[in-house]
């Protein structure tokens, strides 16, 4: 299994990004119900691993940070889920 995706928050981030092109930081924090500091630390790990891409810009003079899942992140998630399914199948 992918150790990076064993974290509930990081797994939640990747799962949330699966369905969207770009998601704003504040939207991710709201959807996952986590603090901004906690989410920021987990996103940094995903960005460093190149599972997630980060884009910073300004909208009406306000900072906007958005994230999207990379192909590497999507492939890692699919492999992780496949391994979990295999474990479940072996246990039944």
C-alpha positions in Angstrom: 0.0 0.0 0.0 1.0 3.6 -0.5 2.1 4.9 2.9 1.4 8.5 1.8 -2.2 7.6 1.3 -2.6 5.9 4.7 -3.4 9.3 6.3 -7.2 9.9 6.5 -6.7 13.6 5.4 -4.4 12.9 2.5 -6.6 10.1 1.3 -9.6 12.5 1.6 -7.8 15.2 -0.4 -7.0 12.8 -3.2 -10.5 11.4 -3.2 -12.0 14.9 -3.3 -9.7 16.0 -6.2 -10.7 12.9 -8.3 -13.9 14.6 -9.3 -12.7 18.1 -10.1 -10.2 19.8 -12.3 -9.1 22.4 -9.7 -10.3 22.9 -6.1 -9.5 25.9 -3.9 -7.8 25.4 -0.6 -10.8 26.8 1.4 -13.2 24.4 -0.4 -10.9 21.4 0.5 -10.8 22.5 4.1 -14.6 22.8 4.2 -15.2 19.5 2.5 -12.8 17.6 4.7 -13.7 19.5 7.9 -10.1 20.1 8.9 -8.1 23.1 10.1 -6.2 25.2 7.6 -2.9 24.3 9.3 -3.6 20.6 9.3 -4.7 20.7 5.6 -1.7 22.8 4.6 0.8 20.3 6.1 -0.9 17.3 4.3 -1.1 19.2 1.0 2.6 20.0 1.2 3.4 16.3 1.4 1.2 15.5 -1.6 2.7 18.3 -3.6 6.2 17.2 -2.7 5.4 13.7 -3.8 4.0 15.1 -7.1 0.6 13.6 -6.4 -1.0 17.0 -6.4 -0.3 20.2 -8.3 -0.6 23.6 -6.7 -1.4 26.9 -8.4 -1.3 30.3 -6.6 -2.9 33.4 -8.0 -4.8 36.5 -7.0 -8.5 37.1 -7.6 -9.7 40.6 -6.9 -6.5 41.3 -4.9 -7.1 38.2 -2.7 -4.8 35.2 -2.8 -6.2 32.0 -4.2 -4.5 28.7 -4.0 -5.9 25.8 -6.0 -5.0 22.1 -6.2 -5.5 19.4 -8.7 -4.6 15.7 -8.9 -1.8 14.7 -11.2 -1.6 11.6 -13.2 1.0 10.2 -10.7 -1.5 10.9 -7.9 -4.4 9.3 -9.8 -2.3 6.2 -10.5 -1.2 6.0 -6.9 -4.8 6.3 -5.6 -6.0 3.6 -8.1 -3.1 1.2 -7.0 -3.9 1.9 -3.3 -7.6 1.2 -3.7 -6.8 -2.0 -5.7 -4.5 -3.2 -2.9 -7.2 -2.5 -0.3 -9.7 -4.4 -2.4 -7.3 -7.4 -2.6 -6.9 -7.4 1.2 -10.7 -7.3 1.7 -11.2 -10.1 -0.8 -8.5 -12.2 0.9 -10.2 -11.7 4.3 -13.6 -12.9 3.1 
